Amino acid sequence: MLKIAVEAEEELGNQLMAWWNGQGVPLVLACDGKAILLERAQDGGSLADLERQGRDDEASGIICAVVAKLHLPKSGPIPALIPLSQWFAELAPAAAAHGGLLSGSASTAHALLSAPRELSVLHGDIHHGNILYFGARGWLAIDPKGSDRRTRLRLRKPLLQSPP
């Protein structure tokens, strides 16, 4: 699969795919500037299909297993990442304007981002549609956004969000 980055975060994602070196992600066959060539996914259904078949526990287990592979120790320096503070920058103004659930979310985000810990890498866009089946290599993540985690954030998005 050939992917050409059109946005800066996609370029960071390409660098991250190469850094993961096939661990939890497709193998990078070639990378040149904004272009990246990845091994091709196989037709093995989708996690959204599993959810629609009433097998969401299985899909959630697959998501957790893929994320665990992404968080295994790596050698080499961590590539450039988008700070979580940048990802959440619009939350506080939205909370001030709309209140409600956004206020609690902004407060929690502020508390977590104010208590940094060790640096680790987050995929940045894990959900049912960004984990595909790759035959003998199993389920792998695609399309990372590359954010850093210096907090105690946990994997919640795919577990709280229904697939498309």
KAGIQUI-V358556 format. One record per helix or strand. SS is the DSSP state (2 for helix, 1 for strand). FROM is the first residue (numbers start at 1). TO is the last residue. If there is no record, write none. Layout:
<<SS	FROM	TO> <SS	FROM	TO>>
//
This chain:
<<1	2	4> <2	8	20> <1	25	25> <1	28	32> <1	35	38> <2	47	52> <2	56	70> <1	82	82> <2	84	87> <2	89	98> <2	101	113> <1	120	122> <2	128	130> <1	131	133> <2	135	137> <1	139	141> <1	147	149> <2	157	160>>
//
